[in-house]
Amino acid sequence: MSDRNRATLFSFINMIMIALMGISFMFYFLDIGARREAQVAERFRQAISHCMNLADISYWQWDITNGEVYWSDNLREVYGVPGSNLASYDDWLSILHPDDREEADRICSVAVEERSSYRMEYRVIDSTGQPRTIFEIGTMTPDGKYMLGICIGSNHFDFERLNRFQQTRGNE
């Protein structure tokens, strides 16, 4: 993958992450009643899930305090491991390409220790035994309790289309 395509992809993922975090904080500050808040949050979750499925983007949330990991419904498809059990951080590490595990673990560990954000590229081994390249951006929540991430598989991403879109936006 060219450096330009890689930079374009990371810019795209950054925009998505910023939008999702902004909407999440909006719900935190709104006081609309518990029942109504639950209804709005569920509709929002369904809409975001639908949009992310259309774009072949997945997300996850890792609770650092107890080790539990929540994966979006389509993460297994983006990774090419349908039906696999991805219940923990160690499960995630186990599907990474052996040559990429140590570096990915190091990057995540630094982000947790420093409560910082990161970008990384790694390979997973799909259910057919073939490697898939994944691009991921993650960040710690300000309280240090959760790590949030967005992943996109390069096998599903149309770089030419995104580059054309960015060029037309730049001409406006």
C-alpha positions, 0 to 999 in steps of 0.5 A, a space after each residue: 500500500 502506498 504511503 498516500 493511501 495509508 495517510 488517506 485511510 488514517 485521515 478517514 478513520 480519524 474523522 470517524 473516531 472524532 465523530 463517534 466520540 463527539 456524539 458519545 459525549 453529547 449523550 453524556 451531557 444531555 439530561 433527557 430522562 433514563 427511558 428516553 435516553 435508552 431509546 435514543 441510544 439504542 436507535 443511535 447504536 443501530 444507525 452507527 452499526 448499520 453505517 459501519 457495516 456498510 463501510 466495512 469498519 468495526 470498533 471495539 471497547 476494552 475495559 482495562 479494569 476487568 479485561 472485558 472486550 466488546 467487539 462490534 457485530 462486524 469485527 469478525 467479518 472485517 478480520 475474516 474470522 467469522 464465528 471465532 471467539 474474541 472475548 479478550 485482549 489475549 484472544 485478539 493477540 492470538 489471531 494476529 500474524 505471529 510477526 506482528 503480535 509483539 509490536 501490536 502488544 507493545 503499542 497497546 501497552 504504551 497507550 494504556 500506560 501513557 493514556 494516549 492514542 495510537 495508530 497501527 497497521 497489523 495483519 490477522 490470519 483469516 479463517 482460510 489461513 490468509 493474512 489480512 492487513 488491518 488499520 487501527 486507531 485507538 485511544 484511552 478514555 480520559 479516565 483511563 478505564 477504557 481503550 476505544 478503537 476503530 479498525 478497517 481492513 484494507 482488503 475491503 477498502 476502495 482507496 481510489 474512491 476515497 482519494 477521488 472524494 478528497 480531491 473533489 472536496 479540496 476543489 470546493 
